[in-house]
């Protein structure tokens, strides 16, 4: 949903242009729709299992596995609203970052400022839900690894990389790679978490990659067109300046 919402939100703000009559415009629309379809397929369709794994008795006896067998609550509406709100905010960040990169191109310091205020907001929300200070203390080694990785990689390097990509290629180009997260997660689940590989994951991954190809092809054509127009404008300007110089030298 993030690429589609970002694309639709970028149109009225002039951050993205589309010409249905051109091949690049058609390719971008097709790519966005295909990426959305692949992401939805990865999320909602599993299909038949492709790998035979031994039945994990330990996982079946764990409390988390027992919780999954319980009947689901009637919270589909709240979950859908929360998911749409998260998608809308995430798409808005790409658009805001494209404006911030022009007025404040320092990606590292802007990331630090953003994470600082995000930490304050997270602390306030945490105290609203649970005022116990014990939840802030890491109890296991995996908690320290999780906090360190999230701080340095997720909130640090990833944000800096996305900010740089937004500045170079635009918000829609950067948001188009969001479905790749699901593809990489499905690839890591098999060797690391020993999760089952389903047919839906394979089909969805292929569809997402195909959609990215269409989108990147369309964006590349647009970039080539813009570059060519700038070069033509420079040639016309240089020719006009040479003509003025020659005319001035001939004047008495």
Secondary structure, DSSP 8 states (H G I E B T S, - for coil): -HHHHHHHHHHHTTS----TTSHHHHHHHHHHHHHHHHHHHHHH---SB-S-----HHHHHSHHHHHHTS---S-HHHHHHHHHHHHHHHHHHHHHHHHHHHH---HHHHHHHHHHHHHHHHHHHHHHH---GGGGS--SHHHHHHHHHIIIIIIIIHHHHHHHHHHHH-HHHHHTTTTHHHHHHHHHHHHTS----BHHHHHHHHHHHHHHHHHHHHHHHHHHHHHHHHHHHHHHHHHHHHHHHHHHHH--
